[in-house]
């Protein structure tokens, strides 16, 4: 670190970053590489020193030993990015920072904070004249270094203070950098939360496609890698399909087996998918694919119980024969149709949340900035962007002419794959939930009339009629 006190305290960085785990380090390197000297601070000084002596050596990255020293390194108005663990750690860092901040300074939380926490923190800091942005950042470690998708939400009048930096460091696609002003309050972190929920759904659907083909034909991981690599040259072109092909092709150096075959089948999660499901429940928005992805991860964690159950509970004795090429083509169609259904659910949740919370979200722009840098980047997002450009008030993606045609034309394959998986006893909760959403949404009449009659019977909850307006109650007894 700089040892000369006067030089160390001389304001020389237009932006600062707190939190030097891998994401924070990579983001700092990205910022510096794109023309912005940066001050950095970490709670443990050893990590700061290791970073400065290692990846940051020779770069315009200035380390600080204390919060006070860190703040004094920054030009006014100060622009500070927090890359610390969501939850109490964010509040703790803000409490340390506040005595040194002044009106007009900007703080950006780049972690996966819950949007309600972001709303609270923004209001508290606004009282002191400090601008606070919940800034969703997607792309993982590589995205942070090379260019992520960035979703900043906060006070619009302060966005010009951070826009030049965010625009420079974001991923780039053919129609611009993958960053846009999302909206006020916690909207940035909300959009990132829903992004992660869609990510959960995408990963679950891909895993089910892999499992159905593997168990239906006995294909090996290297053979399945070739299938996914070929799919990545079709309408399924996406980052997650690309890395799936690479994962399936990788050989474990210790055993010589495909690495995927020696990885324990327990999926972890950090909570953003669960938050998406919880908020959708509060808003009354159905997102069954994301819900299925969340509970699928939950049940995967019950490994010991599942091993015991596998010896007691028995599935069907499937005697069918599945032609490999027919199954591959059908699963490809089912996966794409399921993805359309899943994205329709996620975008509908954003639309309802925007109206409920007064955010005025631009769904076309959100789809645009997800086209690069982020985990769910996919060719499909071009079509989603165009759908909301054609009709910004589109109630549901399934009603767009292009998407309705795409999903209608694939439903025969879609239904056959789900039926086949059911016949084999192979769980496919994501594909099934996606299909159920499609079938429920397209029904002119659902059996909710019986549910409403039951509610009126036991609780006098009343009902409406199809033949005349008004609210009615029947004396059932």
VOPAGU-2260 file (C-alpha; in pm, 1 decimal, decimal comma):
REM VOPAGU-2260
SITE   aa  ch    i         X         Y         Z
SITE  UNK   A    0       0,0       0,0       0,0
SITE  UNK   A    1      98,5     362,6     -41,4
SITE  UNK   A    2     300,6     455,7     268,8
SITE  UNK   A    3     333,2     830,6     222,6
SITE  UNK   A    4      44,2     976,5     422,9
SITE  UNK   A    5      -2,8    1293,6     221,6
SITE  UNK   A    6      -9,9    1110,2    -110,8
SITE  UNK   A    7    -230,4     837,9      27,3
SITE  UNK   A    8    -497,3    1083,1     141,1
SITE  UNK   A    9    -491,5    1296,4    -173,5
SITE  UNK   A   10    -824,6    1249,6    -356,0
SITE  UNK   A   11    -736,2    1061,2    -673,2
SITE  UNK   A   12   -1012,7     811,3    -746,9
SITE  UNK   A   13   -1354,0     888,7    -901,4
SITE  UNK   A   14   -1494,5     566,7    -757,7
SITE  UNK   A   15   -1432,7     332,6    -465,4
SITE  UNK   A   16   -1518,7     -28,4    -389,8
SITE  UNK   A   17   -1561,7    -207,2     -58,1
SITE  UNK   A   18   -1539,1    -586,5     -40,8
SITE  UNK   A   19   -1256,3    -773,4    -210,8
SITE  UNK   A   20   -1386,9   -1124,0    -252,2
SITE  UNK   A   21   -1344,9   -1254,9    -608,4
SITE  UNK   A   22   -1644,7   -1062,4    -746,2
SITE  UNK   A   23   -1524,6    -738,6    -587,7
SITE  UNK   A   24   -1167,5    -783,6    -709,3
SITE  UNK   A   25   -1278,4    -857,7   -1064,4
SITE  UNK   A   26   -1515,8    -562,1   -1071,1
SITE  UNK   A   27   -1237,7    -332,2    -946,2
SITE  UNK   A   28   -1007,0    -459,1   -1222,6
SITE  UNK   A   29   -1284,4    -403,4   -1477,3
SITE  UNK   A   30   -1338,9     -45,3   -1358,5
SITE  UNK   A   31    -968,1      37,0   -1367,6
SITE  UNK   A   32    -920,5    -123,0   -1709,5
SITE  UNK   A   33   -1198,4      96,4   -1847,3
SITE  UNK   A   34   -1031,5     421,1   -1749,3
SITE  UNK   A   35   -1134,8     488,3   -1389,6
SITE  UNK   A   36    -877,0     488,6   -1108,5
SITE  UNK   A   37   -1035,0     317,9    -808,1
SITE  UNK   A   38    -988,5     306,4    -430,7
SITE  UNK   A   39   -1048,8     -26,1    -256,9
SITE  UNK   A   40   -1105,3    -137,1     101,4
SITE  UNK   A   41   -1164,2    -471,2     268,8
SITE  UNK   A   42   -1244,3    -544,2     631,0
SITE  UNK   A   43    -935,2    -764,1     653,2
SITE  UNK   A   44    -629,5    -563,3     551,6
SITE  UNK   A   45    -442,0    -879,3     449,6
SITE  UNK   A   46    -680,2    -935,9     159,1
SITE  UNK   A   47    -633,6    -577,5      40,7
SITE  UNK   A   48    -255,5    -615,5      50,8
SITE  UNK   A   49    -269,8    -947,8    -137,5
SITE  UNK   A   50    -487,5    -790,1    -405,3
SITE  UNK   A   51    -260,3    -487,5    -445,9
SITE  UNK   A   52      50,2    -705,0    -464,9
SITE  UNK   A   53    -116,5    -950,6    -702,5
SITE  UNK   A   54    -382,7    -879,7    -969,1
SITE  UNK   A   55    -383,5    -503,1    -899,9
SITE  UNK   A   56      -7,3    -456,5    -915,0
SITE  UNK   A   57      96,5    -170,0   -1141,4
SITE  UNK   A   58    -262,0     -52,0   -1187,3
SITE  UNK   A   59    -434,5     267,8   -1074,1
SITE  UNK   A   60    -588,7      89,1    -776,9
SITE  UNK   A   61    -532,7     248,5    -437,7
SITE  UNK   A   62    -573,8      51,1    -116,5
SITE  UNK   A   63    -695,2     185,0     217,0
SITE  UNK   A   64    -648,6      39,9     565,0
SITE  UNK   A   65    -949,9     213,3     719,8
SITE  UNK   A   66   -1290,8     338,7     610,9
SITE  UNK   A   67   -1183,6     695,1     685,8
SITE  UNK   A   68    -874,7     662,8     467,8
SITE  UNK   A   69   -1083,8     500,9     193,3
SITE  UNK   A   70   -1332,6     788,3     185,5
SITE  UNK   A   71   -1054,8    1047,5     178,7
SITE  UNK   A   72    -914,0     884,8    -133,5
SITE  UNK   A   73   -1232,7     959,1    -327,4
SITE  UNK   A   74   -1317,0    1259,0    -540,0
SITE  UNK   A   75   -1638,9    1445,3    -459,3
SITE  UNK   A   76   -1916,5    1359,9    -501,9
SITE  UNK   A   77   -1805,7    1021,6    -377,0
SITE  UNK   A   78   -1917,7     713,5    -566,0
SITE  UNK   A   79   -1889,4     394,4    -363,5
SITE  UNK   A   80   -1972,9      36,9    -466,3
SITE  UNK   A   81   -2043,5    -219,6    -195,4
SITE  UNK   A   82   -1955,2    -578,7    -283,9
SITE  UNK   A   83   -2022,5    -738,2      52,6
SITE  UNK   A   84   -2248,5   -1022,9     157,8
SITE  UNK   A   85   -2618,7    -936,4     155,3
SITE  UNK   A   86   -2787,7    -887,6     490,8
SITE  UNK   A   87   -2640,9    -749,1     814,7
SITE  UNK   A   88   -2297,0    -697,7     656,1
SITE  UNK   A   89   -2439,0    -426,3     428,5
SITE  UNK   A   90   -2594,0    -242,6     724,3
SITE  UNK   A   91   -2267,5    -273,1     916,4
SITE  UNK   A   92   -2062,4    -120,7     633,7
SITE  UNK   A   93   -2315,9     158,9     584,4
SITE  UNK   A   94   -2297,9     238,4     956,8
SITE  UNK   A   95   -1919,4     267,6     926,7
SITE  UNK   A   96   -1942,2     484,5     615,7
SITE  UNK   A   97   -2210,9     731,1     719,9
SITE  UNK   A   98   -1998,1     954,2     946,6
SITE  UNK   A   99   -1766,7    1027,4     653,6
SITE  UNK   A  100   -2023,9    1080,8     379,2
SITE  UNK   A  101   -2173,4    1411,0     268,2
SITE  UNK   A  102   -2490,9    1515,7      84,5
SITE  UNK   A  103   -2459,1    1431,6    -283,9
SITE  UNK   A  104   -2246,3    1120,5    -233,2
SITE  UNK   A  105   -2362,9     798,4    -401,7
SITE  UNK   A  106   -2356,3     445,9    -260,6
SITE  UNK   A  107   -2426,2     145,2    -485,5
SITE  UNK   A  108   -2499,8    -195,5    -334,4
SITE  UNK   A  109   -2378,3    -448,2    -592,0
SITE  UNK   A  110   -2474,0    -756,3    -390,6
SITE  UNK   A  111   -2790,3    -966,5    -395,8
SITE  UNK   A  112   -2971,7    -768,5    -127,4
SITE  UNK   A  113   -3344,5    -815,3     -80,5
SITE  UNK   A  114   -3526,7    -529,8    -248,5
SITE  UNK   A  115   -3715,7    -439,6      70,0
SITE  UNK   A  116   -3384,1    -391,9     253,6
SITE  UNK   A  117   -3272,1    -170,2     -33,3
SITE  UNK   A  118   -3589,3      38,6      -4,9
SITE  UNK   A  119   -3528,0      83,7     369,4
SITE  UNK   A  120   -3163,5     177,3     330,7
SITE  UNK   A  121   -3240,5     417,7      48,9
SITE  UNK   A  122   -3494,2     606,0     261,1
SITE  UNK   A  123   -3257,6     623,6     558,6
SITE  UNK   A  124   -2969,2     761,5     352,4
SITE  UNK   A  125   -3194,0    1002,7     162,6
SITE  UNK   A  126   -3262,7    1179,3     492,8
SITE  UNK   A  127   -2892,8    1267,8     500,7
SITE  UNK   A  128   -2891,9    1371,6     133,8
SITE  UNK   A  129   -2702,0    1059,0      27,1
SITE  UNK   A  130   -2808,9     874,8    -289,2
SITE  UNK   A  131   -2847,2     498,0    -266,0
SITE  UNK   A  132   -2871,9     255,4    -557,0
SITE  UNK   A  133   -2960,8    -111,7    -536,2
SITE  UNK   A  134   -2746,2    -229,8    -823,7
SITE  UNK   A  135   -2807,5    -580,7    -950,2
SITE  UNK   A  136   -2495,9    -726,6   -1113,4
SITE  UNK   A  137   -2512,3   -1053,1   -1306,9
SITE  UNK   A  138   -2243,3   -1247,8   -1484,8
SITE  UNK   A  139   -2054,6   -1425,2   -1211,5
SITE  UNK   A  140   -1681,6   -1386,5   -1165,8
SITE  UNK   A  141   -1610,3   -1371,3   -1539,6
SITE  UNK   A  142   -1883,7   -1114,5   -1600,0
SITE  UNK   A  143   -1755,9    -891,2   -1321,2
SITE  UNK   A  144   -1413,2    -889,9   -1485,0
SITE  UNK   A  145   -1505,8    -870,1   -1854,1
SITE  UNK   A  146   -1844,5    -696,9   -1847,2
SITE  UNK   A  147   -2160,2    -785,6   -1652,4
SITE  UNK   A  148   -2524,2    -700,1   -1698,0
SITE  UNK   A  149   -2601,7    -419,5   -1453,6
SITE  UNK   A  150   -2944,1    -326,6   -1310,9
SITE  UNK   A  151   -2925,0      -0,7   -1110,2
SITE  UNK   A  152   -3233,2     121,1    -924,7
SITE  UNK   A  153   -3249,7     436,8    -714,7
SITE  UNK   A  154   -3304,1     813,6    -736,6
SITE  UNK   A  155   -3321,4     907,0   -1103,8
SITE  UNK   A  156   -3174,0    1252,2   -1052,1
SITE  UNK   A  157   -2848,2    1094,5    -931,5
SITE  UNK   A  158   -2814,8     838,0   -1209,7
SITE  UNK   A  159   -2599,6    1069,1   -1429,1
SITE  UNK   A  160   -2337,3    1060,2   -1151,9
SITE  UNK   A  161   -2280,7     687,1   -1199,9
SITE  UNK   A  162   -2397,2     628,6   -1557,7
SITE  UNK   A  163   -2056,7     692,6   -1726,6
SITE  UNK   A  164   -1883,8     433,8   -1508,5
SITE  UNK   A  165   -2156,4     169,7   -1534,6
SITE  UNK   A  166   -2190,5     218,4   -1909,9
SITE  UNK   A  167   -1816,8     171,0   -1961,9
SITE  UNK   A  168   -1783,5    -146,8   -1751,9
SITE  UNK   A  169   -2103,4    -325,3   -1862,6
SITE  UNK   A  170   -2114,9    -599,4   -2124,5
SITE  UNK   A  171   -2179,8    -476,4   -2478,9
SITE  UNK   A  172   -2428,8    -614,0   -2730,9
SITE  UNK   A  173   -2521,9    -494,8   -3079,5
SITE  UNK   A  174   -2767,2    -234,8   -2949,0
SITE  UNK   A  175   -2568,8     -93,7   -2660,6
SITE  UNK   A  176   -2418,0    -156,6   -2318,3
SITE  UNK   A  177   -2602,9    -401,4   -2091,7
SITE  UNK   A  178   -2704,5    -141,8   -1834,1
SITE  UNK   A  179   -3001,3      91,3   -1805,9
SITE  UNK   A  180   -3170,4     294,0   -1535,8
SITE  UNK   A  181   -3425,0      47,7   -1397,9
SITE  UNK   A  182   -3641,4     264,2   -1173,8
SITE  UNK   A  183   -3671,3     408,7    -822,4
SITE  UNK   A  184   -3630,7     244,1    -482,1
SITE  UNK   A  185   -3553,4    -125,5    -475,8
SITE  UNK   A  186   -3642,9    -186,6    -840,2
SITE  UNK   A  187   -3285,8    -269,7    -945,7
SITE  UNK   A  188   -3250,3    -544,3    -688,9
SITE  UNK   A  189   -3603,3    -666,2    -765,9
SITE  UNK   A  190   -3523,1    -706,5   -1134,8
SITE  UNK   A  191   -3200,6    -889,1   -1042,1
SITE  UNK   A  192   -3403,2   -1112,5    -807,9
SITE  UNK   A  193   -3645,3   -1206,3   -1086,3
SITE  UNK   A  194   -3349,7   -1255,1   -1321,4
SITE  UNK   A  195   -3216,0   -1509,6   -1072,4
SITE  UNK   A  196   -3558,4   -1673,7   -1045,0
SITE  UNK   A  197   -3566,5   -1716,0   -1423,8
SITE  UNK   A  198   -3211,4   -1850,6   -1398,0
SITE  UNK   A  199   -3333,0   -2113,3   -1148,2
SITE  UNK   A  200   -3606,0   -2214,8   -1392,1
SITE  UNK   A  201   -3366,7   -2231,3   -1688,5
SITE  UNK   A  202   -3119,4   -2450,2   -1501,4
SITE  UNK   A  203   -3394,2   -2685,2   -1381,2
SITE  UNK   A  204   -3536,7   -2724,1   -1731,5
SITE  UNK   A  205   -3192,0   -2800,0   -1876,0
SITE  UNK   A  206   -3126,0   -3053,4   -1600,7
SITE  UNK   A  207   -3456,5   -3226,1   -1676,9
SITE  UNK   A  208   -3377,5   -3238,1   -2049,8
SITE  UNK   A  209   -3042,3   -3399,1   -1965,5
SITE  UNK   A  210   -3204,5   -3648,4   -1727,4
SITE  UNK   A  211   -3484,2   -3753,8   -1964,8
SITE  UNK   A  212   -3240,1   -3815,2   -2250,2
SITE  UNK   A  213   -2987,5   -3988,6   -2024,9
SITE  UNK   A  214   -3238,0   -4223,1   -1866,7
SITE  UNK   A  215   -3452,8   -4265,4   -2174,1
SITE  UNK   A  216   -3173,0   -4376,1   -2407,1
SITE  UNK   A  217   -2870,6   -4452,0   -2189,0
SITE  UNK   A  218   -2666,7   -4176,8   -2356,4
SITE  UNK   A  219   -2334,6   -4095,4   -2190,3
SITE  UNK   A  220   -2226,4   -3753,2   -2072,3
SITE  UNK   A  221   -1991,8   -3700,7   -2372,4
SITE  UNK   A  222   -2273,5   -3796,7   -2610,2
SITE  UNK   A  223   -2509,7   -3556,7   -2434,9
SITE  UNK   A  224   -2241,7   -3287,4   -2454,9
SITE  UNK   A  225   -2254,8   -3317,1   -2834,3
SITE  UNK   A  226   -2634,1   -3281,0   -2825,0
SITE  UNK   A  227   -2621,9   -2963,8   -2616,9
SITE  UNK   A  228   -2341,0   -2821,3   -2831,1
SITE  UNK   A  229   -2558,1   -2877,0   -3139,1
SITE  UNK   A  230   -2857,5   -2721,8   -2964,6
SITE  UNK   A  231   -2650,1   -2412,9   -2894,5
SITE  UNK   A  232   -2650,8   -2348,1   -3269,3
SITE  UNK   A  233   -3032,4   -2338,8   -3275,9
SITE  UNK   A  234   -3304,8   -2130,4   -3114,8
SITE  UNK   A  235   -3174,1   -2260,1   -2779,5
SITE  UNK   A  236   -2848,6   -2064,2   -2820,9
SITE  UNK   A  237   -2762,2   -1939,2   -2470,7
SITE  UNK   A  238   -2488,0   -1918,4   -2211,0
SITE  UNK   A  239   -2642,5   -2192,4   -1997,0
SITE  UNK   A  240   -2673,1   -2434,7   -2289,7
SITE  UNK   A  241   -2313,5   -2352,4   -2387,9
SITE  UNK   A  242   -2170,8   -2426,9   -2044,3
SITE  UNK   A  243   -2388,8   -2738,4   -2011,9
SITE  UNK   A  244   -2212,4   -2880,9   -2318,5
SITE  UNK   A  245   -1875,3   -2795,9   -2164,0
SITE  UNK   A  246   -1963,7   -2942,2   -1824,7
SITE  UNK   A  247   -2083,9   -3268,6   -1980,7
SITE  UNK   A  248   -1762,9   -3295,9   -2184,7
SITE  UNK   A  249   -1529,6   -3249,8   -1886,8
SITE  UNK   A  250   -1344,7   -3555,9   -1753,7
SITE  UNK   A  251   -1257,8   -3589,4   -1385,4
SITE  UNK   A  252    -874,4   -3616,6   -1375,6
SITE  UNK   A  253    -884,6   -3835,3   -1063,9
SITE  UNK   A  254   -1124,1   -4105,8   -1182,3
SITE  UNK   A  255   -1128,4   -4067,6   -1559,7
SITE  UNK   A  256   -1507,5   -4049,2   -1544,4
SITE  UNK   A  257   -1723,0   -3761,0   -1667,9
SITE  UNK   A  258   -1709,5   -3505,6   -1386,8
SITE  UNK   A  259   -2089,1   -3469,6   -1387,8
SITE  UNK   A  260   -2119,0   -3839,8   -1293,7
SITE  UNK   A  261   -1912,2   -3797,9    -976,0
SITE  UNK   A  262   -2070,7   -3473,4    -853,2
SITE  UNK   A  263   -2314,8   -3526,0    -565,0
SITE  UNK   A  264   -2675,2   -3455,9    -663,4
SITE  UNK   A  265   -2741,1   -3186,4    -401,9
SITE  UNK   A  266   -2803,1   -2839,5    -549,8
SITE  UNK   A  267   -2723,4   -2530,7    -342,6
SITE  UNK   A  268   -2898,7   -2195,6    -344,2
SITE  UNK   A  269   -2850,8   -1848,3    -198,4
SITE  UNK   A  270   -3216,1   -1750,8    -163,5
SITE  UNK   A  271   -3297,2   -1526,7    -459,5
SITE  UNK   A  272   -3510,5   -1792,9    -625,8
SITE  UNK   A  273   -3702,3   -1842,6    -303,2
SITE  UNK   A  274   -3750,6   -1465,7    -269,5
SITE  UNK   A  275   -3892,7   -1457,7    -622,5
SITE  UNK   A  276   -4148,2   -1725,5    -533,2
SITE  UNK   A  277   -4236,6   -1552,1    -207,6
SITE  UNK   A  278   -4298,4   -1215,1    -367,3
SITE  UNK   A  279   -4497,5   -1371,1    -650,2
SITE  UNK   A  280   -4721,8   -1533,8    -388,1
SITE  UNK   A  281   -4773,8   -1198,0    -219,1
SITE  UNK   A  282   -4864,5   -1037,5    -551,9
SITE  UNK   A  283   -5084,7   -1328,3    -660,7
SITE  UNK   A  284   -4876,1   -1394,5    -972,2
SITE  UNK   A  285   -4836,2   -1758,6   -1083,3
SITE  UNK   A  286   -4474,2   -1856,4   -1157,4
SITE  UNK   A  287   -4495,5   -2237,8   -1135,6
SITE  UNK   A  288   -4172,2   -2308,2   -1325,7
SITE  UNK   A  289   -3963,6   -2101,9   -1085,0
SITE  UNK   A  290   -4153,2   -2252,5    -790,1
SITE  UNK   A  291   -4074,8   -2599,8    -923,4
SITE  UNK   A  292   -3708,2   -2510,9    -959,8
SITE  UNK   A  293   -3693,2   -2392,3    -598,8
SITE  UNK   A  294   -3856,1   -2701,3    -448,3
SITE  UNK   A  295   -3650,4   -2925,5    -676,2
SITE  UNK   A  296   -3333,9   -2782,4    -521,9
SITE  UNK   A  297   -3488,6   -2828,3    -178,6
SITE  UNK   A  298   -3569,1   -3194,6    -236,5
SITE  UNK   A  299   -3226,1   -3254,8    -389,3
SITE  UNK   A  300   -3078,3   -3150,7     -54,5
SITE  UNK   A  301   -3266,1   -3440,9     111,6
SITE  UNK   A  302   -3008,4   -3687,1     -22,0
SITE  UNK   A  303   -3004,2   -3930,7     269,1
SITE  UNK   A  304   -3384,1   -3952,1     280,2
SITE  UNK   A  305   -3401,1   -4002,2     -95,4
SITE  UNK   A  306   -3150,9   -4288,1     -77,5
SITE  UNK   A  307   -3367,5   -4455,0     187,0
SITE  UNK   A  308   -3687,7   -4389,1      -9,9
SITE  UNK   A  309   -3534,9   -4536,6    -326,1
SITE  UNK   A  310   -3521,3   -4873,8    -150,3
SITE  UNK   A  311   -3880,8   -4859,2     -29,3
SITE  UNK   A  312   -4082,3   -4669,3    -291,2
SITE  UNK   A  313   -4108,5   -4810,2    -640,8
SITE  UNK   A  314   -4180,1   -4639,9    -971,8
SITE  UNK   A  315   -4325,3   -4782,8   -1292,9
SITE  UNK   A  316   -4173,3   -5074,9   -1478,4
SITE  UNK   A  317   -4135,6   -4895,2   -1808,5
SITE  UNK   A  318   -4103,6   -5131,2   -2104,9
SITE  UNK   A  319   -4110,1   -4876,0   -2386,4
SITE  UNK   A  320   -3835,9   -4821,3   -2641,4
SITE  UNK   A  321   -3727,8   -4464,7   -2709,0
SITE  UNK   A  322   -3562,7   -4394,0   -3046,2
SITE  UNK   A  323   -3266,2   -4169,9   -2971,4
SITE  UNK   A  324   -3304,1   -3913,4   -3252,0
SITE  UNK   A  325   -3680,0   -3884,3   -3200,0
SITE  UNK   A  326   -3633,4   -3823,3   -2828,3
SITE  UNK   A  327   -3356,3   -3568,0   -2882,4
SITE  UNK   A  328   -3570,0   -3366,4   -3124,8
SITE  UNK   A  329   -3876,1   -3384,8   -2900,0
SITE  UNK   A  330   -3681,5   -3280,2   -2590,4
SITE  UNK   A  331   -3531,9   -2984,9   -2779,8
SITE  UNK   A  332   -3881,5   -2864,1   -2870,7
SITE  UNK   A  333   -4010,5   -2927,3   -2517,3
SITE  UNK   A  334   -3718,6   -2737,5   -2365,5
SITE  UNK   A  335   -3774,1   -2434,1   -2587,3
SITE  UNK   A  336   -4149,4   -2429,7   -2523,1
SITE  UNK   A  337   -4086,8   -2463,7   -2149,7
SITE  UNK   A  338   -3837,9   -2175,8   -2159,8
SITE  UNK   A  339   -4091,5   -1952,7   -2335,2
SITE  UNK   A  340   -4346,8   -2037,1   -2066,4
SITE  UNK   A  341   -4094,7   -1971,6   -1790,0
SITE  UNK   A  342   -3985,9   -1633,8   -1930,5
SITE  UNK   A  343   -4351,7   -1539,1   -1976,3
SITE  UNK   A  344   -4404,7   -1602,4   -1605,7
SITE  UNK   A  345   -4100,0   -1398,4   -1503,4
SITE  UNK   A  346   -4183,7   -1102,2   -1726,9
SITE  UNK   A  347   -4544,2   -1106,6   -1605,9
SITE  UNK   A  348   -4420,4   -1089,6   -1246,9
SITE  UNK   A  349   -4208,5    -784,4   -1337,7
SITE  UNK   A  350   -4510,2    -621,9   -1504,0
SITE  UNK   A  351   -4733,9    -672,3   -1199,1
SITE  UNK   A  352   -4461,5    -565,0    -954,1
SITE  UNK   A  353   -4397,2    -251,7   -1159,5
SITE  UNK   A  354   -4762,5    -150,3   -1131,0
SITE  UNK   A  355   -4789,8    -248,5    -764,2
SITE  UNK   A  356   -4474,0     -67,8    -650,8
SITE  UNK   A  357   -4490,6     226,4    -892,6
SITE  UNK   A  358   -4162,1     155,3   -1069,9
SITE  UNK   A  359   -4263,0     200,0   -1437,3
SITE  UNK   A  360   -4032,8     -78,8   -1554,5
SITE  UNK   A  361   -3941,0     -92,7   -1922,7
SITE  UNK   A  362   -3961,4    -465,4   -2002,1
SITE  UNK   A  363   -3809,4    -423,9   -2347,5
SITE  UNK   A  364   -3502,9    -252,6   -2199,5
SITE  UNK   A  365   -3473,6    -515,5   -1927,0
SITE  UNK   A  366   -3473,7    -790,0   -2190,5
SITE  UNK   A  367   -3210,7    -592,3   -2385,1
SITE  UNK   A  368   -2964,2    -562,5   -2097,0
SITE  UNK   A  369   -3003,5    -934,7   -2023,6
SITE  UNK   A  370   -2874,6   -1018,1   -2374,8
SITE  UNK   A  371   -2511,1    -990,3   -2265,4
SITE  UNK   A  372   -2299,8   -1039,2   -1956,9
SITE  UNK   A  373   -2560,2   -1211,8   -1741,4
SITE  UNK   A  374   -2619,4   -1579,2   -1668,6
SITE  UNK   A  375   -2949,0   -1602,4   -1860,5
SITE  UNK   A  376   -2818,0   -1432,3   -2175,9
SITE  UNK   A  377   -2976,7   -1608,7   -2469,1
SITE  UNK   A  378   -3090,3   -1568,4   -2827,5
SITE  UNK   A  379   -3446,1   -1588,7   -2694,1
SITE  UNK   A  380   -3405,6   -1246,7   -2530,2
SITE  UNK   A  381   -3383,4   -1078,3   -2871,3
SITE  UNK   A  382   -3735,4   -1200,4   -2942,0
SITE  UNK   A  383   -3857,8   -1098,9   -2595,0
SITE  UNK   A  384   -3714,0    -749,7   -2645,0
SITE  UNK   A  385   -3888,3    -722,5   -2981,7
SITE  UNK   A  386   -4219,8    -846,7   -2840,6
SITE  UNK   A  387   -4230,1    -566,8   -2582,7
SITE  UNK   A  388   -4113,5    -315,5   -2842,9
SITE  UNK   A  389   -4411,1    -414,2   -3057,2
SITE  UNK   A  390   -4647,5    -379,4   -2761,0
SITE  UNK   A  391   -4510,4    -221,8   -2439,6
SITE  UNK   A  392   -4843,7    -302,6   -2269,4
SITE  UNK   A  393   -4838,5    -670,7   -2370,3
SITE  UNK   A  394   -5015,7    -850,3   -2080,3
SITE  UNK   A  395   -4826,6   -1175,9   -2126,1
SITE  UNK   A  396   -4551,3   -1295,6   -2356,7
SITE  UNK   A  397   -4767,5   -1590,8   -2462,4
SITE  UNK   A  398   -5006,7   -1347,8   -2633,1
SITE  UNK   A  399   -4739,9   -1215,6   -2868,8
SITE  UNK   A  400   -4797,5   -1353,2   -3220,6
SITE  UNK   A  401   -4443,2   -1485,2   -3261,1
SITE  UNK   A  402   -4437,6   -1658,1   -2924,1
SITE  UNK   A  403   -4788,9   -1798,7   -2948,5
SITE  UNK   A  404   -4693,6   -1954,5   -3282,9
SITE  UNK   A  405   -4366,6   -2090,3   -3144,2
SITE  UNK   A  406   -4527,4   -2255,1   -2844,5
SITE  UNK   A  407   -4837,2   -2381,4   -3028,8
SITE  UNK   A  408   -4622,3   -2550,9   -3291,5
SITE  UNK   A  409   -4411,9   -2734,3   -3031,5
SITE  UNK   A  410   -4680,9   -2853,5   -2794,7
SITE  UNK   A  411   -4716,8   -3202,9   -2945,1
SITE  UNK   A  412   -4349,4   -3275,8   -2872,6
SITE  UNK   A  413   -4380,4   -3098,9   -2537,1
SITE  UNK   A  414   -4673,0   -3314,7   -2425,0
SITE  UNK   A  415   -4509,8   -3634,3   -2549,7
SITE  UNK   A  416   -4189,6   -3562,3   -2353,6
SITE  UNK   A  417   -4378,5   -3492,3   -2029,9
SITE  UNK   A  418   -4596,6   -3803,0   -2080,7
SITE  UNK   A  419   -4289,3   -4014,9   -2155,7
SITE  UNK   A  420   -4107,2   -3889,8   -1847,7
SITE  UNK   A  421   -4415,4   -3967,8   -1638,5
SITE  UNK   A  422   -4434,6   -4318,4   -1787,3
SITE  UNK   A  423   -4067,3   -4377,8   -1702,5
SITE  UNK   A  424   -4108,5   -4234,7   -1352,0
SITE  UNK   A  425   -3853,8   -3960,7   -1425,0
SITE  UNK   A  426   -3944,1   -3636,4   -1245,9
SITE  UNK   A  427   -3982,5   -3332,4   -1471,5
SITE  UNK   A  428   -4140,6   -3070,4   -1241,3
SITE  UNK   A  429   -4012,4   -2773,1   -1441,9
SITE  UNK   A  430   -4134,5   -2890,8   -1781,8
SITE  UNK   A  431   -4460,8   -3011,7   -1631,3
SITE  UNK   A  432   -4517,5   -2680,8   -1449,7
SITE  UNK   A  433   -4438,9   -2488,1   -1768,2
SITE  UNK   A  434   -4693,2   -2695,7   -1959,2
SITE  UNK   A  435   -4952,2   -2659,1   -1682,5
SITE  UNK   A  436   -4907,4   -2281,3   -1692,0
SITE  UNK   A  437   -4961,3   -2281,6   -2068,7
SITE  UNK   A  438   -5267,3   -2505,9   -2042,1
SITE  UNK   A  439   -5416,3   -2305,9   -1753,6
SITE  UNK   A  440   -5355,2   -1969,2   -1918,6
SITE  UNK   A  441   -5521,5   -2074,6   -2244,5
SITE  UNK   A  442   -5841,3   -2208,1   -2078,4
SITE  UNK   A  443   -6156,1   -2002,2   -2122,2
SITE  UNK   A  444   -6304,3   -2184,1   -1823,0
SITE  UNK   A  445   -6121,7   -2338,4   -1526,3
SITE  UNK   A  446   -6270,4   -2548,1   -1240,3
SITE  UNK   A  447   -6238,9   -2254,1   -1001,4
SITE  UNK   A  448   -6619,7   -2229,1   -1010,1
SITE  UNK   A  449   -6632,3   -2544,8    -795,1
SITE  UNK   A  450   -6372,4   -2402,5    -556,9
SITE  UNK   A  451   -6576,0   -2085,3    -519,9
SITE  UNK   A  452   -6890,3   -2288,4    -452,3
SITE  UNK   A  453   -6704,9   -2482,1    -182,5
SITE  UNK   A  454   -6582,1   -2156,6     -26,0
SITE  UNK   A  455   -6934,5   -2022,3     -19,9
SITE  UNK   A  456   -7064,7   -2348,2     130,2
SITE  UNK   A  457   -6830,2   -2360,7     429,5
SITE  UNK   A  458   -6752,7   -1992,4     476,4
SITE  UNK   A  459   -7023,9   -1784,9     306,8
SITE  UNK   A  460   -6752,5   -1625,2      91,3
SITE  UNK   A  461   -7004,2   -1549,4    -187,9
SITE  UNK   A  462   -6952,1   -1586,5    -562,8
SITE  UNK   A  463   -7020,4   -1417,3    -895,2
SITE  UNK   A  464   -7231,2   -1564,2   -1176,0
SITE  UNK   A  465   -7169,2   -1604,1   -1549,3
SITE  UNK   A  466   -7523,4   -1502,4   -1646,7
SITE  UNK   A  467   -7568,4   -1172,6   -1458,3
SITE  UNK   A  468   -7363,6    -921,6   -1258,6
SITE  UNK   A  469   -7357,9    -900,1    -880,7
SITE  UNK   A  470   -7234,6   -1092,2    -576,1
SITE  UNK   A  471   -7433,0   -1395,3    -459,8
SITE  UNK   A  472   -7458,9   -1638,6    -170,9
SITE  UNK   A  473   -7646,2   -1967,2    -150,7
SITE  UNK   A  474   -7810,4   -2102,2     166,7
SITE  UNK   A  475   -7663,9   -2448,8     119,7
SITE  UNK   A  476   -7816,9   -2606,6     429,1
